[in-house]
Amino acid sequence: MSATRTNSRNETRIVVDPQLPTIEIIREFEAPPERVFRAYTEPDLVAQWLGPRRLPMRIDEYDARTGGSYRYVHRDEDGTEYGFHGVFHEVRPHDRIVQTFTFDGVPDGVSLETAVFEDLGGRTRVTTKSVLDSFEARDGMVASGMETGVVAGYERLDELLDAGTTES
Amino acid sequence: MSATRTNSRNETRIVVDPQLPTIEIIREFEAPPERVFRAYTEPDLVAQWLGPRRLPMRIDEYDARTGGSYRYVHRDEDGTEYGFHGVFHEVRPHDRIVQTFTFDGVPDGVSLETAVFEDLGGRTRVTTKSVLDSFEARDGMVASGMETGVVAGYERLDELLDAGTTES
């Protein structure tokens, strides 16, 4: 598969471990880690792909550095807002992002998410692992429709990378 | 048991779940949540109890607010330093602290720790749950001698609370 291929659509694999309260999401992208990492860390790029297309995203804060915080809101057609927030435990350029994640609607719920960027030679595999504190919480996150949002967001990220808007 | 009893030594319970990669630590203290919470969040107080007595603690940063970061170092008799760092996902006064935790010696290892402060009527039960991403990581943390440090630290916290130095 050529790294210059446009409109590529790689498969999103979501693995729910029967033994651990985790969700693992594996996805490859047709761009090198530097560009994919930029799309994950620069707020104006994040706003262009994270979440489904029909939900406009407002970023209140997105300080993707070790020790930084983030907060963003997805707005539904009927005006309902879905807010998410957390802190960046570690942001290691082009390599690894570790952050906490809370949906405002479940303020006591929190997961720890680690995204690892693997260089496949001009292409990138991103593996994101979410750890929750119970199987109930994990299964609730899966049942929330997370998969639809993740798959749709990654397709938008494909387009962003195809369009070359993440070139430095 | 009277809330004014001095030199009380409550039991520290450490629960290792066979089904989840978690460690739960339960401990009661002879002081109300406000005072115990202060001892958990004010750096000059934290330095007086966190960890075993024989290891002097140097705090580089301890910003115990939602979005804040921390880093501290325990120094062994032979000068070896053990550093720990993380971010505060949420600090809810007198109620709840959620933070990430990494030992510098295992830079890719990270746990998510939630401490809940329960009011027992002038006394406090603190339940701290650590979630790791595998049973190996959890068992490694238990095997590291964590228990000794936790129990010894809580005894120092008893003394700090007895001495009344956490009164506001």
Interface residues (C-beta under 8 A of the other chain):
Chain A: L20 P21 T22 G67 S69 G86 V87 F88 H89 E90 R96 V98 T100 T102 D108 V110 S111 L112 T114 K129 V131 L132 D133 S134 F135
Chain B: L20 P21 T22 G67 S69 G86 V87 F88 H89 E90 R96 V98 T100 T102 D108 V110 S111 L112 T114 K129 V131 L132 D133 S134 F135
